[in-house]
Amino acid sequence: MPNAPQKLFEKFMIDKQTVGGRGEEMAAEYYENNGFYIAAKNFHSPFGEIDLIAESEDEVVFVEVKVRRDTAG
């Protein structure tokens, strides 16, 4: 059975993934509502990972999503 700090860490990581996933969904929705097509989500390459790749008729946008749990300072 995990100890208390381990349980807290696991809960934090699950919450962080949930919040991050929702942030990525909101960002994709924003771009789609502004005329972009989402070409890729969580794209992995030898250079790293990018959350979204969005395309319009004349632009390609690479998006790294950062999420805060609250809006306080």
SVG drawing of the C-alpha trace seen along z (x, -y; Angstrom):
<svg xmlns="http://www.w3.org/2000/svg" viewBox="-16 -38 31 40">
<polyline fill="none" stroke="black" stroke-width="0.4" points="0.0,0.0 1.5,-3.4 2.4,-5.8 0.7,-9.2 3.2,-11.2 3.0,-8.6 -0.8,-8.8 -0.7,-12.6 1.8,-12.5 -0.3,-10.0 -3.4,-12.1 -1.5,-15.2 -0.3,-13.5 -3.8,-12.3 -5.3,-15.7 -2.5,-17.4 -3.2,-15.0 -6.9,-15.6 -6.5,-19.4 -3.9,-19.4 -6.1,-17.3 -9.0,-19.6 -6.8,-22.6 -5.7,-20.9 -9.4,-20.3 -10.2,-23.9 -7.3,-25.1 -8.3,-22.8 -11.9,-24.1 -10.6,-27.7 -8.6,-27.1 -11.4,-25.2 -13.8,-28.0 -11.4,-30.4 -11.1,-28.6 -8.3,-26.1 -8.2,-22.4 -6.5,-20.4 -3.9,-18.4 -2.4,-16.6 -2.7,-16.3 0.2,-15.2 2.6,-14.9 5.9,-13.2 9.2,-13.5 12.8,-12.9 12.9,-16.6 10.0,-16.4 6.3,-16.6 3.9,-19.4 0.3,-19.5 -1.5,-20.7 -0.7,-21.4 -3.4,-23.6 -3.7,-24.6 -5.7,-27.2 -5.6,-28.1 -2.4,-30.1 -1.0,-29.2 0.4,-26.3 0.4,-26.9 2.3,-24.8 0.7,-25.0 2.1,-24.2 -0.7,-24.3 -0.1,-25.5 -2.9,-25.3 -3.4,-26.9 -5.8,-25.6 -6.8,-29.1 -6.5,-32.7 -4.9,-34.0 -1.5,-35.8"/>
</svg>
